[in-house]
Amino acid sequence: MKNLCAFILILLIFSCKRKETKTSSDIYSEKTIELINDVLSDEYYFCECILEPPNKSTLQTFADEVPHFDYKKYILESFNLDNESAFKNLHGINDSLILKPNSLASGIKVIYRKEWNEIFTKYGSGARDTIYKRYPNLCFLTKPIFDKNYKTAIADIDIGGCLWQPPLKIRLYEGKWQFD
């Protein structure tokens, strides 16, 4: 009888699996990877490498690089929002983006900021040549901002390194992300 009870107890212990709870940043990262994979699978994109976005909000990125552009106003208008609380509830406003190695399709390599910064530290003014030789067809990415249902996003994914235009609006149509 003791053996039967011990056997049942062991079965219960191994059959009970803890359900992993995903954080909002985990979900945000998964949705971002889906978006990147869809957008970069388009035949017109030839990105071989993608630079990890800075570890700061996209609002701060735009404020730093394009200070004359009112990115917050652009987001409010793009998502038809009229109040601050709706703005704060958009995905990507406060979420961390985690791009894991080999998470992107088609063999696109993620260039992490740490590696990027080390190259600039090592090569100084010659860093740009080193980067483009080492990472051909390098694309840059801003952290996407998603609506509350993950059906619309605003992001900039492109060749080059500067934000010259407002980010693009991308919509989920029939399970695939497409430019609006």
BELGI-V842031 format. One record per backbone hydrogen bond with DSSP energy under -0.5 kcal/mol. NH is the residue of the N-H (numbers start at 1). CO is the residue of the C=O. Records with the same first field share a line. If there is no record, write none. Layout:
BEGIN
NH = CO / CO
END
This chain:
BEGIN
5 = 1
6 = 2
7 = 3
8 = 4
9 = 5
10 = 6
11 = 7
12 = 8
13 = 9
14 = 10
15 = 11
16 = 12
17 = 15
20 = 18
22 = 20
27 = 23
28 = 24
29 = 25
30 = 26
31 = 27
32 = 28
33 = 29
34 = 30
35 = 31
36 = 32
37 = 33
38 = 34
39 = 35
40 = 36
41 = 37 / 38
42 = 39
45 = 42
48 = 137
49 = 137
50 = 109
51 = 139
52 = 111
56 = 54
61 = 57
62 = 58
63 = 59
64 = 60
65 = 61
66 = 62
69 = 66
70 = 68
71 = 69
74 = 70
75 = 71
76 = 72
77 = 73
78 = 74
79 = 75
80 = 77
81 = 76
87 = 83
88 = 84
89 = 85
90 = 87
91 = 146
93 = 90
98 = 96
99 = 97
100 = 98
103 = 100
107 = 104
108 = 105
109 = 48
111 = 50 / 109
112 = 110
116 = 112
117 = 113
118 = 114
119 = 115
120 = 116
121 = 117
122 = 118
123 = 119
124 = 120
126 = 123
127 = 124
130 = 126
131 = 127
132 = 128
133 = 129
134 = 130
135 = 131
138 = 135
139 = 49
140 = 158
141 = 51
142 = 156
145 = 154
146 = 91
147 = 152
150 = 147
153 = 170
154 = 145
155 = 168
157 = 155
158 = 140
160 = 138
164 = 162
168 = 155
170 = 153
171 = 178
172 = 151
173 = 171 / 176
174 = 172
176 = 173
178 = 171
180 = 169
END
